[in-house]
Amino acid sequence: MLPTLEQEINELHSSLCAGLADPKRILILYALSEKSLNVSELTETLGLPQPTVSRHLKMLRERGLVLARREGQAVYYDIADERVIQALDILRAVLADMLRNQATLARSFTTNQQE
């Protein structure tokens, strides 16, 4: 394997993949892809405790996946790059196809066993 490719993959894993490793962080990203929100709004939107949302936002900020901006007393968060949502949508489509294929295979196997 090329050393450059291996370095890029290691960086991808340590930054992006680590940031996406928790389903709650992915939900936060999807919420922020719709509009800028502060911690209180995210807490209400997602039904998560405020400390949980804050902890996940910290991780997403450190990974460069969200941007924070102050408006008076409130800090609003935005998704840093919409391509992350596009990538997540592609991964969800791949997963849906995989599940459909597995279901088809299971039905085929069950039908063959009954014959």
C-alpha positions as CSV (number, residue, x, y, z in Angstrom):
1,M,0.0,0.0,0.0
2,L,1.2,3.5,-0.8
3,P,2.5,5.3,2.3
4,T,0.6,8.5,1.3
5,L,-2.7,6.5,1.0
6,E,-2.1,4.9,4.4
7,Q,-1.4,8.3,6.0
8,E,-4.6,9.7,4.5
9,I,-6.6,6.8,5.7
10,N,-5.1,7.1,9.2
11,E,-6.0,10.8,9.3
12,L,-9.5,10.1,7.9
13,H,-10.1,7.6,10.7
14,S,-8.7,9.7,13.5
15,S,-10.6,12.8,12.6
16,L,-13.7,12.2,10.5
17,C,-14.6,8.6,11.4
18,A,-14.0,9.3,15.1
19,G,-16.4,12.2,14.9
20,L,-19.0,10.1,13.2
21,A,-18.6,7.1,15.5
22,D,-21.6,7.9,17.7
23,P,-25.2,7.9,16.3
24,K,-26.1,10.9,18.4
25,R,-23.4,13.0,16.7
26,I,-24.8,12.0,13.3
27,L,-28.2,13.1,14.5
28,I,-26.7,16.4,15.6
29,L,-25.1,16.8,12.1
30,Y,-28.4,16.1,10.4
31,A,-30.2,18.7,12.6
32,L,-27.6,21.3,11.9
33,S,-27.8,20.6,8.1
34,E,-31.3,22.0,8.3
35,K,-30.5,25.2,10.2
36,S,-28.2,26.8,12.8
37,L,-29.1,25.8,16.3
38,N,-27.8,26.5,19.8
39,V,-27.4,23.8,22.5
40,S,-30.8,24.4,24.0
41,E,-32.5,24.1,20.6
42,L,-30.5,20.9,19.8
43,T,-31.5,19.5,23.2
44,E,-35.1,20.1,22.5
45,T,-35.0,19.0,18.9
46,L,-33.2,15.7,19.7
47,G,-34.7,15.0,23.1
48,L,-31.2,14.6,24.6
49,P,-29.8,15.9,27.9
50,Q,-27.9,19.2,27.6
51,P,-24.6,17.7,28.9
52,T,-24.8,15.0,26.3
53,V,-25.4,17.5,23.4
54,S,-22.6,19.7,24.7
55,R,-20.1,16.8,24.9
56,H,-20.9,15.7,21.4
57,L,-20.7,19.2,20.0
58,K,-17.2,19.6,21.6
59,M,-16.1,16.4,19.8
60,L,-17.6,17.6,16.5
61,R,-15.9,21.0,16.9
62,E,-12.6,19.4,17.6
63,R,-12.9,17.3,14.5
64,G,-13.9,20.3,12.4
65,L,-17.3,19.0,11.5
66,V,-19.2,21.9,13.1
67,L,-18.5,25.6,13.4
68,A,-19.5,27.7,16.4
69,R,-20.5,31.3,16.4
70,R,-21.6,33.6,19.2
71,E,-24.7,35.7,18.9
72,G,-25.1,37.7,22.2
73,Q,-25.2,35.2,25.0
74,A,-26.0,32.2,22.8
75,V,-23.5,30.1,20.7
76,Y,-25.0,28.8,17.5
77,Y,-23.6,25.8,15.6
78,D,-23.5,25.1,11.9
79,I,-22.4,22.2,9.9
80,A,-18.9,22.9,8.6
81,D,-19.2,21.1,5.2
82,E,-22.4,19.9,3.6
83,R,-20.5,17.2,1.9
84,V,-20.5,15.3,5.2
85,I,-24.3,15.0,5.0
86,Q,-24.0,13.9,1.3
87,A,-21.5,11.2,2.4
88,L,-23.8,10.1,5.3
89,D,-26.7,9.9,2.8
90,I,-24.6,7.7,0.5
91,L,-23.7,5.4,3.4
92,R,-27.3,5.2,4.4
93,A,-28.2,4.2,0.9
94,V,-25.5,1.5,0.8
95,L,-26.8,0.2,4.1
96,A,-30.4,0.1,2.8
97,D,-29.2,-1.9,-0.3
98,M,-27.2,-4.3,1.9
99,L,-30.3,-4.9,4.1
100,R,-32.5,-5.4,1.1
101,N,-30.0,-7.9,-0.4
102,Q,-29.8,-9.8,2.9
103,A,-33.6,-10.0,3.1
104,T,-33.8,-11.3,-0.4
105,L,-31.2,-13.9,0.3
106,A,-33.0,-14.9,3.5
107,R,-36.3,-15.3,1.7
108,S,-34.6,-17.3,-1.1
109,F,-33.0,-19.6,1.5
110,T,-36.3,-20.0,3.4
111,T,-38.1,-20.8,0.1
112,N,-35.5,-23.4,-0.9
113,Q,-35.6,-25.0,2.5
114,Q,-39.4,-25.4,2.3
115,E,-39.3,-27.1,-1.1
